[in-house]
Amino acid sequence: MKFAPLSILASFLILSVGCAEQAVEQPVNETASPSPSAEVTASTDAPAASEASTKSGTFVPGEAPTKGMVQVVTENGERYLELDESFKTSDQGPDLFVILHRSDDVLATTEPPAYPLQEGDYVILAPLEEFTGAQRYLIPEEVNLDDYKSAAIWCRQFNATFGVAKFEG
């Protein structure tokens, strides 16, 4: 019976070290991407003013320290997910992506410490461009924002959720 706590601890350490230590380059368009998959180009140039903000939230940490604000804005008929200048997440994760998730409480509906996601519960917007600072990601037209209740930073390689922001508004 002493092996159960040790095996849980060992699993946690392997996952943590794996997400923190490996830097494996993977192509962006893999067949393992969830459906619907909408990987798009990101920009680190957040605009000073936007036409309309429809949803917003504040990041809370999951697998890794993550903080900052996120909002969905519409500008010239295009929708973007914007991370504000206070955004920051761990620089130790390989294969990090910005996603939209169907749950309004991702951390409560997944298992710690990694908070793994289920295929079909999220849509990938793009690879995370920067670990800190303001940046924006195009939300494809075919994505119905009413279906998504939060944004997250997710390590695809190890299926670990670094941080989540529940949408308000």
Secondary structure, DSSP 8 states (H G I E B T S, - for coil): -THHHHHHHHHHHHHHHHHHH------SS-TTS-SS-----EES---S--SEEEEEEEEEESSS-EE-EEEEEEETTEEEEEE-TT-EE-TT-SSEEEEEES-S-TTTTS-TTT----TTSEEEEEE---SBS-EEEEE-TT--GGG--EEEEEETTTTEEEEEEE-B-
